[in-house]
Amino acid sequence: MTVLERLVPGTRERAEKRLWATPAAAPTAEQAERHQQLVVVPADKRLSELDRLRRSPRDISARGVGKALERYESLRAFGGHAWDLDAIPRAGSRPWCGSPRPPAPRPSPT
């Protein structure tokens, strides 16, 4: 095994730790505790709150719209919209990620 072969995995692992440390540090202690409670399954239920929130309502009715609004308010209550995540690069801005090709040039009208 060459020095480069040993160096690459270590560098990748450090980069991944840094990447995950940024969003993990974004919530306050209170928000982090609330997030931990999302995965707890209450004794009288079959699903955790996280499972409930990640599934969108499927019925297209007034009742379904009401459920969707309740879900939106529950998600918004976590305060994630206020977190500073500027240190995380956007997917399309990384040079090694493929970006969509520009549209083909249109032929000029003749």
C-alpha positions as CSV (number, residue, x, y, z in Angstrom):
1,M,0.0,0.0,0.0
2,T,1.5,3.3,-1.0
3,V,1.5,6.5,1.1
4,L,-1.1,8.1,-1.1
5,E,-3.4,5.1,-0.7
6,R,-3.2,5.5,3.1
7,L,-3.6,9.3,2.9
8,V,-6.7,9.4,0.8
9,P,-9.1,7.5,3.2
10,G,-7.9,9.5,6.2
11,T,-8.4,12.8,4.4
12,R,-11.9,11.7,3.2
13,E,-12.8,10.7,6.7
14,R,-11.7,14.0,8.2
15,A,-13.7,15.9,5.5
16,E,-16.8,13.8,6.3
17,K,-16.5,14.5,10.0
18,R,-16.2,18.2,9.3
19,L,-19.2,18.1,6.9
20,W,-21.4,16.4,9.5
21,A,-20.1,18.6,12.4
22,T,-21.5,21.8,10.8
23,P,-25.2,20.8,10.7
24,A,-24.9,19.0,14.0
25,A,-23.7,22.2,15.7
26,A,-26.5,24.3,14.1
27,P,-29.4,23.6,16.5
28,T,-29.5,24.9,20.0
29,A,-29.3,22.5,23.0
30,E,-33.1,22.8,23.3
31,Q,-33.7,22.0,19.6
32,A,-31.2,19.1,19.7
33,E,-33.2,17.6,22.7
34,R,-36.4,18.0,20.8
35,H,-34.9,16.3,17.8
36,Q,-33.8,13.4,20.0
37,Q,-37.4,13.0,21.1
38,L,-38.5,12.7,17.5
39,V,-37.2,9.2,17.3
40,V,-38.8,7.9,20.5
41,V,-41.8,5.7,19.8
42,P,-44.5,6.3,22.5
43,A,-45.9,3.1,24.2
44,D,-49.4,3.6,22.8
45,K,-48.2,4.3,19.2
46,R,-46.6,2.3,16.4
47,L,-44.6,5.1,14.8
48,S,-42.3,7.8,16.1
49,E,-43.0,11.5,15.5
50,L,-40.2,11.5,12.9
51,D,-41.9,8.8,10.9
52,R,-45.2,10.7,11.1
53,L,-43.5,14.0,9.9
54,R,-41.6,12.5,7.1
55,R,-44.7,11.0,5.4
56,S,-46.9,13.6,3.7
57,P,-50.7,13.3,3.8
58,R,-52.0,11.4,0.8
59,D,-55.7,12.2,0.9
60,I,-56.6,15.2,-1.3
61,S,-59.5,16.7,0.7
62,A,-60.1,19.4,3.2
63,R,-59.0,17.0,6.0
64,G,-55.8,16.2,4.1
65,V,-55.0,19.9,3.7
66,G,-55.6,20.4,7.4
67,K,-53.1,17.5,8.1
68,A,-50.6,19.0,5.7
69,L,-50.8,22.4,7.5
70,E,-50.4,20.8,10.9
71,R,-47.4,18.9,9.6
72,Y,-45.9,22.1,8.2
73,E,-46.4,23.9,11.5
74,S,-44.8,21.0,13.4
75,L,-41.8,21.1,11.2
76,R,-41.5,24.9,11.3
77,A,-41.7,24.8,15.1
78,F,-38.2,23.1,15.2
79,G,-36.6,26.4,14.0
80,G,-34.4,24.8,11.3
81,H,-35.2,27.6,9.0
82,A,-33.1,30.0,11.2
83,W,-30.0,27.8,11.3
84,D,-26.8,29.2,9.8
85,L,-25.8,26.5,7.3
86,D,-23.7,28.8,5.0
87,A,-20.6,26.6,5.7
88,I,-22.2,23.7,3.8
89,P,-21.7,24.1,0.1
90,R,-24.7,23.8,-2.1
91,A,-24.8,20.7,-4.2
92,G,-24.6,22.5,-7.6
93,S,-21.7,24.7,-6.5
94,R,-19.1,22.0,-6.0
95,P,-16.9,21.6,-9.1
96,W,-16.8,17.8,-8.8
97,C,-20.6,17.4,-8.8
98,G,-22.1,17.3,-12.2
99,S,-24.1,20.3,-13.1
100,P,-26.9,20.3,-15.5
101,R,-25.8,21.0,-19.1
102,P,-26.8,24.3,-20.5
103,P,-29.7,24.2,-23.0
104,A,-28.7,23.5,-26.6
105,P,-28.4,26.6,-28.7
106,R,-31.5,27.4,-30.7
107,P,-31.1,27.6,-34.5
108,S,-31.5,31.1,-35.8
109,P,-34.6,31.8,-37.7
110,T,-33.9,32.2,-41.4
